[in-house]
Amino acid sequence: MVESKHKWKAWLYLSPAIVLLLIFTVWPIINTIRMSLLVDYSTIKETGGYAFDFGIKNFVRVLNYPKFLNCLKNTLLLCVLTVPLSTILALLIAVCLNAIKPLQRFLQTVFFLPYVTNSIAIGMVFSAMFNIIGNNIGSSTQLITTAGIINNIIGVFGVDPINWINAGSSYWANITVLVVYIVWDALPFKILVLLGGLQSINRQYYDAAKVDSTPRSRVFTKITVPLLSPMIAYVVITAFIGGFKEYSSIVGIFGDGMGPAGDKGRLNTMVGFIYDSLAASQEGLASAAALILFAIIFVVTMINLYVSKKKTHY
Amino acid sequence: MTEHVSMQEKNLQQVSAHQRIVKVAVQVLLYAFLFLMALTVLFPFYWMLISSVKTLAEYQLQIPTFFPRKIVFFNYVEAFQTANLGRLFLNTLYVGVVSTLLSLVITVLSAFAFARLEFKGKNALFAALLATMMIPGELFTITNYITVDTFGWMETFTALIVPFLVSVFYIYLLRQNFMQIPNELYLAAKVDGTSDLKYLWKVMIPLALPTLISITILKMMGAWNSYIWPRLVANKPEMRLITNGLRNAFTDANTQQTNIPVQMAAVAIVSFPLFLVFIFLRKYIMKGVSRSGIKG
């Protein structure tokens, strides 16, 4: 009696969530697959009564599209550069934090600070730091060139000023700025997770190593890293997923033109491509690109899980 | 014999002295590295603050000053007016509060059903929900954009609130929390004739309060930091949310030049509430974050 009463109650409690999920999660999954398989699909054409061919032509088009390939290249490059760099740096910082006593909590707080910031707003700060052109005063063409704070800092070490993000800057200068910003932005979460993992490692392992007077480097590679491996795997997987969806950090630094002045779109990413196609009412192409993105994330996650299963000690 | 022993002692003392020196050196290196990294992490915030109180002329010096010669605050006034920050604040607050409240109600009810009630297909449904977490949000955005347009919600706050009310991750987080509360409490309440909702309100919610606070903070921060979706569906100046309004407000449409001190003042204004949240509610954020891997 009570049980059957519960049954309809459970569905009643779940109903708001289920209704919203059906509209905004389940239907999009179905519809994205549908749109991706209708050649050159757009909602405007559909309301006009246009009959679309069925097939995988959208995918072929996207994969042969130079713009998309450029986005894919940028996304992959940023992933390959930022994921190892931020993971290794976060691991170093977490291990050092775990090895000190005074000021540990204070420093932990400092390292977590970038997490609560707004990626676009702080991207604008990085953009200002790398910027080499001040405001125009008087005429609309007269530009005042400053060195920019980053150029001043590297100048101390004898490096010549570099045009980082302004018109005429090189692709690799742009990528460097993005890598610096993305790593800065990614550190807090990784340090938080890795430090949490380190603090939960049983002290006995270290005490045993001490008795055997094991060298520090061996303790690190034979105790710390293996016992921390589930956390490292977690951090790497989420970093790859985030990396493939990179978008707002580029908007933060370069604005929604996704590139330096005079070369818009140069730094566009896969997510950026999806939004551009959507804005151009090419929903078929956008859907195909979104499914390709999903496939890449899925495959990379599976590879990561497979590798970490072999290398992880639970 | 005694000589031999004292030699050994001396050696031991030397070894321990040596070890102490190494230990101190390692500690010094650790602190040096950590302070260097901490300075790097903090530098952009410092730069934002000092740039926001510089005059434009001082900001444009060939060699930037590390501490402003003259501290001025008119950049803040200008930032507030140029970007219409007051309006952006109110919009963001409205969207944030409404979506958080509705989201909490939906999350609590769903988590309760999954944690306490028995019904057919419960586990399958829960697994299906978790599976959707793997799909990148962009895949939903395309259709949701069309759906919002079909519903006539373009350029309304409804479009900013409704599509994101259900978060599978929050349901999952709260369900785990609810499961830790002993079932005996629920059965006892049933025997006493307490209704589900009263039990939820009087027992479950107070016990799960830390998780609910985490969800509230993350949800509010989400509204504060969201950019892509608001720009797509509500881009009219009077509907904009703070991040969207901020990005393009300070670039001159004709010359593409930016008044950076004013821009930095605006960034500081936007960052300030986040810092307050961080200082007072850090532990809740860390708790939610370490399990999500999702920013904002």
Interface residues (C-beta under 8 A of the other chain):
Chain A: V2 E3 H6 K7 K9 A10 W11 Y13 L14 P16 A17 L20 L21 I23 F24 T25 W27 P28 I29 N31 T32 M35 T43 L89 L92 I93 C96 L97 A99 I100 L103 L107 T109 V110 F111 F112 L113 P114 Y115 V116 T117 N118 S119 I120 A121 I122 M124 V125 F126 A128 M129 N131 I133 G134 N135 N136 S140 L143 I144 T146 A147 G148 I149 N152 W184 L187 F189 L192 V193 G196 R216 Y234 T238 I241 G242 F244 K245 Y247 S248 V251 G252 G255 D256 A261 V271 I274 Y275 L278 A279 E283 A286 S287 A290 L291 L293 F294 I297 F298 T301
Chain B: V26 Q27 L30 Y31 F33 L34 M37 A38 T40 V41 L42 P44 F45 W47 M48 S51 L56 Y59 Q60 L61 Q62 I63 P64 V105 I106 T107 L109 S110 F112 A113 F114 L117 E118 F119 K120 K122 L125 L129 T132 M134 I135 P136 G137 E138 L139 F140 T141 I142 T143 N144 Y145 I146 T147 D149 V162 P163 F164 L165 V166 V168 I171 K190 D196 M221 W224 N225 Y227 I228 R231 L232 T243 L246 R247 N248 T251 N254 T255 Q256 Q257 T258 N259 I260 Q263 M264 V267 V270 S271 L274 F275 V277 F278 R282 I285 M286 V289 S290 G293 K295 G296
